[in-house]
Amino acid sequence: MRNYAKSLEWHERAAKVTPLASQTRSKAPGTVGPLGAFPAFIERGRGSHVWDVDGNEYVDWSMSLAALTLGHRHRSVSLAVADQLRDGTLFSLPHRLEAEVAARLCSIIPCADMARFVKSGSEATEAAIRVARAFTGRDVIVTVGAGYHSWHSWFAAVKPEHPGVPGAMTDLIVSFNYNDLISLQDAFQKARWTWQDLARTSGKEGGVAAVILEPTLLTPPAPGFLEGVRDLARKHGALLIFDEIVTGFRWARAGGQEYFGVTPDLATFGKGMANGFPLACLVGRRDIMQHAELVSGTFGGDCLGLTACNATLYVYEREPVIEHLWEIGTAFRDGLTVLIEKHRLPARMGGYGVHPKLEWEYPEANLPMSLFLQETAERGVLLHPAGWNVSYA
């Protein structure tokens, strides 16, 4: 077995001073892979490989939860950030990069007339919800209940368990099922009746402010589904928001709206847009985005994240990044499918070439997945149970 002694040591130290021993729940030791038989802490990365604190080397098929599309320490991005670091990182007035990067994104993303920068995907979706409510004058949000958009209260309220979220917020969000337009219509109807009750005490006009969903993640949209969501939103006077945090700069540069040819009113991007540097954004129609002035933060104009995004966009323009992601990822996914069939394993490959996922056909799928992750790590391949992410490296 590989030696994970230092990983265990750092886990013990971290668990004393931070919840889950990790700042990100889906990276937490013992959640990704079995503690003691799987690396818990990474020391460094380069290209498509990473090294843990014990010095073990791995091919990285997690890529920081899809945040790294070009790979670790991509030369063009690293050099650009190093140059900017010499000039400064944050200033008392806007930097030209804010306008420059926003203009480049607007030239790429179909729905984008304007852009507003934040630091994380959760912030970006929070911004989208605030702007949608401000624009429409409505409060209710409709979303896919089984999805994920942020840890913030507006979305957590849709989950059966939502500790720390006031119960009153559950009246402000209604769920529907992905690929089910009937359930979406039912959600609009439920929101209507809910707001008729609330209007008696608030005196405020009811209605749905927005429908927000990921255009896809693991399950492809059924023919006409995304178009149907758009049409139903328009029919009911609601905005359509695409969460492109994962799909953006992976399925296509402009994510699902480019890949599927369906343009939303607003969209959120993050992860791959700056190849691992903390940057996310809200983009959308000009008349709607006029309300985005309410989205404000000290680090929105951070020059390192904007520089990394600028450099990443140049790489995408000059090199066949998206084509390579699809080619390598599809070959990997198809090859695993062949091996599953050859060895008659009770499993299947789901998802897409750019984001495949192994699904075990066991009542308790966590057990074989845990063993599988342990054995692949032993052989120098780092995987994540939620899905895998190919990189340009």
N, C-alpha and C positions, 0 to 999 in steps of 0.2 A: 504493500500500500504506500501511496505517497505520504510524505510527512506534512501534517497540518498543525504542528505544535504551536507555531507562532500565530496562526489564525485563531486557535483556541485561546491563546494567551490574550490576544487583542480583543476577542469577543468578551472575555471575562472583564477586562478593563473597561470596555465600552459600555457593557451592560450596567455598570455602576453609575454611569454619568449621563446616559441617554436612553430613552425608551426604545425597546427592541434592539438596542445596540446598533442602530442605523437611523439615518435621517430620512430614509425612504422605506416605506413599509414593504414594498415588493423586492427590496434588496436585502432584507433582514436575514442575518444568519439563522439557519434552521428553517427558513421559509423557502428560499431558493433551492437548497439542497440539504441533505442530512448533516447536522452539526457533528463535526469530528471526522466525517468521511467526505467532506466537500469544502472547498476553500471559502473562508468567511471574509477575508480582507484582501483587496488587490493593492499592489504596490505601484505598478507602472504599466504602460501600454505603448505599443508601437505598431502601426499598420493594422493587421488583422489579429495580432497576438497581444496577450497580457501576461503578466507575471504576478503571482500572489506574494504575500509577505514571507512565505517560506521558500521563495525562489522557484516554484513550480511554473512551468510555461504552458499556456493554453491557446488554442485557436478560439477566438472570441465570437460566438454566435449569439450573444445577447446584445452587444454593442450599446451598453449603457441604456437599456430599455428602449432601443431604436433611436437614440439621440445622435448616434454617430453613423452617418451614411457614407462618409469618405474614409473612415477608419481613424485610429488613434494617431494623434500628432501629425496630421497631414501637413506636409512641408509648406504649401502655399498659405494655409491658414495660420500656422504657427509663426511664420516669418512676418506676416502682415500684423498679427497681434503684437509681436515683439517690437516692431517698428512703432506702433501706436503707443505702446507702453512707455516709450521714451518721451513721447510728447504729452502724456497725461491720460487719465482715464475718465474723469468726470469734472465738469466745469459748472460755473455759476450762470451761464447762458447756454442756449442750444448750440450743439456742434453741427457743422455742415453734414456730417454723416447721417444725422437723423433724416434730413430731407433727401439725401442721396440714396440711402438704402430704401426708404419708403417709396421713392419714385421707381426704383428698379423692381420692387415687389409688385407695384401697381401695373407695371408693364408685363408681368408674368401671369398674375392671378386674374382669371376672368371677372370675378365679382368685385375686384378691388379698384376703387377710385381714390381711397385714402387709407392710411395705415396708422395704427397707434401701438407703440412698443411697450411691453411689460417684460417681466423676467421669467415667468413660468407659464405652463399651459393652464394651470388652475386659475391664475390671474387673468389670462386671456379669455377664458370662458366666463368668469365673473364679469369681466368688462362687457362681453357680448350680451349677457343677460341684463345688466344695468342699462346699456344703450338701447336695447330692444324695448324695455319697459318705458324708458324716457321718450322714445320715438312714438310708440303706440298709445301711451297713456294707460296701458293695461298691466296686469300683474301676473297672470297665470302663465306658467311655462309647461310645455308638453315635451316629454323626452322618452327615450327607450329605457324602460326600467332596469333592464339587465345590463345596460352599458355603464360607462364611466366617463365623467367629464371633469371632476375636480373633487377635492376633499372639502370644499366650501359648503356652507349651510344650505344654500339654495338648492343644490343638487342632492346632498346627503339626505334631505328630507324625503326623497322618493324611496329610499331604502327601508326595508322592514325594521332594521336596527339603525338608529341615528343618534347615538349618545351626544349630548351637548347641544342638540338642535331643538329649539322650541317646537312643541307640538303644533302650534298655530301655523307654522311654515308648511305643514303637510297639505294645507288647503291651497297653497300657491303653486303646486307642481303635480302634474297628472302623467301617468305612464302609459305607454302603448308598446306593442310588440314589433320588433324589426320584421320587415317583409310581410306585414299584415295591415293593409290599408283600412280594413273594417275596424280593427282595434283603434286605429288612429281616429277614425270618424267617431267612435264611441268615446274616445278621450276628449274630443271637442265637445261632445254632448254632456259628458260628466262635468267638464269645466264650466259649461253654461249653467247647469243646475246649481253647482257649488256657488257660483258667483251671484246667482239670484238670491240665495240665502244670505250671503255676506253683504250684498248691496243694501239690504234692509237696515243694517246697522251702520255701514260705512257711508252710504250715500254715493258711492263711487261707481262709475260705469264698469261693468264686468267685461270679461273676454280674455282670450289667449293672446299674449304678447308675442310669443315665438315658439316654434318647434325647433329643437336642437337635437342633432344626432351625428354620429360618425357615419359618413357615406358607406363605409364598409370597414371591417377589421379582419375577421376570419370567415364570415359568411358572405358570399356575393349577393348583391341586391337582385331580387327577382325582376324579370323584364317589366319595366314600367313602374317599379316601386318608387324610386327616387323622384321620378316625374310626378307620380301620384301624390307624394308627400308635398312637393312644391305646389301643386294645383290646389290641394286641400287647404294648405296654409293661406294661399291667396284668397280662396273662397271665403275663409273665415276672418280675413283681415289681419292675419298673423305673419310675422317674419319667419323666414327659413334660415337657420344657422347650421352650417357644416362645421363640425369639430374635425379639423384636419391636422391635429397635433401629430398623429402617427402617420397618416396617409400622405401628408405634405412632404415633398422632396424625397418620396420613396416610391409610391405607386406612379407618380409623375411629379414634375416640379411643382405644379399647382394642385397636387393631390387628387382627391376623388372627383372634384368638379371638372378637372381637365380629363381625367381618365374615363369618367362616365358621361361627360358632356352635359351635366346638369348644373346650372349656376344658381347658388343661393343668394340671399340678400346680404348676409354677413358670414365671415369665416374666421376661424382661429388657427394659427400656425405656431409651431415651436419645434422642439427636438432637433430634427435634421437641418433646420434652416441656418443654424450657426455651427453645425458639426460639434456639438457638445458644450459650447459656451452658453451660459444662461441668457437666453433671449426668446421671447415669444411675441406674438402680435395679434391684434384684431384688425381685420380689413373688411371693407364693404362699400356699399353705395354711398355717394357723396351726401345725399340728403339725410341718410340715417347717421352717417359718421360725424355729422356736425355735432351730434350729441356726445361724441366721445371725448369732448373736452373735460367731462366729469371724471375721466380715467386719468389719474395723475399720480406719479411716484418719483421719488428722488432718483432712482436708478433706471428709469425708463430710457434715458439718453446715454447710458453707459457706453463709452466708446469701444471697449474691448469686445463686447457682444456684437455691436454694430459692425466693427471691423471684421470680426470672424464671419458674420453673415455676408458681408460684401465679398470677402475672399471666397467663401463657399459658392456664392452665386457665379463668380467668375469661373470656378472649376466646372460647374454644371454647364456653363455656356461653351467652354472650350473642349470638354471631354465627354464621352458617352456614358455618363454616370448611371442614368436610369436604365439604359439598355443593358449595362453590365450587371446591375442589381437583379434584373429580371432573368438574364441568362444564367448566372451562377446560382441564384436562388432556386430557379426552376429545376436545374440539373440536380441540385442537392435534394430537393423535395421529391423529384421523380426517382432518384436513385434509392432513397429510403423506402419509397413505395415498393420498389422491386424487392428490396431485402425483406420487408415485412411479409410480402406474399411468398417469397422463397422459403422463409423460415416459419411460415404459418403462424405468425404472431397475432394475438388478439388486439390489434391496433390499426390505426389508419392515419394518413397524413391529411390534415386539414389546412385551411388558410390559403395563402397565395405564395408564389415563388419569392416575393420580396418580404413575406412575413408568414412562413410556414409554422405549423404547430402539430406536434405528435399527440394523438388522442388515444388513450388506452380504453379498451372495451371491457372494463372490470367494474363491478359495483362500487368498489373503493379504488378509484383510479390513482389516488395519491400514493399508494403503496408501490405499484410497479414504476411510477414516474420517479419516485424517490430513489429506488434502486438503479433505474436507468441513468439518472443524473450523476449518481455516485460513480457508476462504472465508466461513463463517458469522461468524467473529470479525471478519473484514474488514468485514462488513456490520452489526456491532454486536449480535451474539447470542452469548452465552457458553454452550457446551455441553460435556458430558463424555462420553467414549467408553463409560463403564460404564452410562450411563442418565441420564435427565433428571428433574427434580423441579419440579413446579409449586408456586407459593406463593400464599397468600391475597392477597398484594400484586399 
